Amino acid sequence: MYSKILILRFPRQEVQKPVVCYLTRDYDLIFNILNATVLPRKEGVMVLELSGTKKNFKDGVKYLKNQGIHVENASQEISRDKKKCTHCGACIAVCPTSALSIKRPEMSVKFEQKKCSICELCVPACPTRAMEIRQISQTFFE
């Protein structure tokens, strides 16, 4: 199962069409609308999670683009503000992937972005709020 969160930007003439429903019917994709601002006769924006086979996903995105809809890949990441971090280690106890660990002998917190699953457990655990959620938005090229 292939899944991504996408941002769809609808031109004014496309907001009346049920294009998201066609993704399910014609491309066997599952969608979950996370946020939407779509008004009649105005441009619209929709954030949705789209899931299915990789082939159907690509075909569905191609369909959306052919309808004049701008498709962006939306995601987020966890970042650490090194200036705020006091290396207390509170975040390490809640990290399920060991993306956060203690670097020895320095006893400093080490953050490995590639190991992070973006579970967000470290964000509320950090007393100095050094762990933050950062939104990333990129144009979808697949």
N, C-alpha and C positions, 0 to 999 in steps of 0.2 A: 504494500500500500504506500503510495506516494502522497505527501501532504505538504501544503505550503499556505502561508497567509499572504493574501494578495490585496492590493488596493486597486479598485476599479474606478476610473474617472470617466463618467458618461457625458458625452456631448448632449446638448439640449434636445436634439431630434431623436435620441436613443432612449431617453428615460421612460417612455411609455411602453417600450417593448419588454416582454418577460424573458430577457436573455439568460438570466440565472436559472430559470426553470428549464430552459433548453439544455443547459449543461447536464442536468440530471437525466432528462428524457433521451437526448441524442448522444451523449458522451458517457453515460453511466458514472457520473461524478457525484460525490456527496458534498454538499456545501453547508456551512454554518455561518450565518451572517453575524459578525461581531459588532458592526457599527454601520450605520447608513444615514446619509442625508441626500435623499432623492426627491425632488419636488417637480411637479408638472411644469413643463415649458422652461425649466432651468437646468443648468448643469448639475450633475449629481456625483457623489462620492460614496463608495461602499467598500468596507473592509470585510473580507470573508476568508474563511479557511476552506480550501478546496482539496478534496481527497479522491483518489482513484488510482488506476494503473498509470504508469508514467506516460505511456502512449496516449491514453485517453486524456490525461492532463494536458499534454502538449497540444493535442487536437482541439481541446476545449479552449485553451488560451488563444490558439490561432483563430478559432471561431469568434471569440470576443474581439480580437484585434480587427478582424474583417468587418465587424459591426461598427467600427470607429471608436471602440472603447480603449482608452489608454490603460495598460496593465502594468502595475509595478509590484515588485516583490517586497513585501513588508516583513520586517523582523525586528528583533530587539536583542540586545546583549547586556551582560552585566559588566560594569566597569568599576574600578576602584580608584578613588581619589587618594593618591599617595600622601598628599598634604594633610588629609583628615585622619588617615589611618594611624592608630597608636600601637599597632601590633599586639593587641590584647589577646587575640586568638578566639574570640567568641564566635566568629564566623566559621572557623574550622570544625567546630563540633557539629554543625548542622549541614555541612557540605557533603552530599551523598556521592560525589564523583572524585573527591580529593583534588578538585581544582584549586582549593585553598589548603595550604599546608604550612608547617613551620620549617623555615630554613635554619638548619643548625650549622655551626655553633652560634650564629648571629642571633638566633631566636626572633627572627622577623617573619612576618606573614608573607608567603609567596603565593601569587595568583597566576594560574596557568589558564588563560582564556580558552585554549583549544579543548581543555577537559570539561569546561563549564557546560552544563545541560540547561541552563537558564531556568532552574527551578524556583529561583528568587528567595530561597530560604535564608540566604545570608543577608539580605537587605534589612529585614526587621531585626535580625540578630545583632547587627553592628551598632554598638552604643554611640559611635561618633558619626554614623551615617556616611561612612566612607564608601560603602557598597551601594551602587546606584544602578537603576535600569535605564538604559539608553536606547531610544528608538532609532532604527535604521530603515531607511527607505531607498530602494534602488530600482532602476528600470529593469523590467523582466525581459531577458533576451532569449530565453529558450524557445 
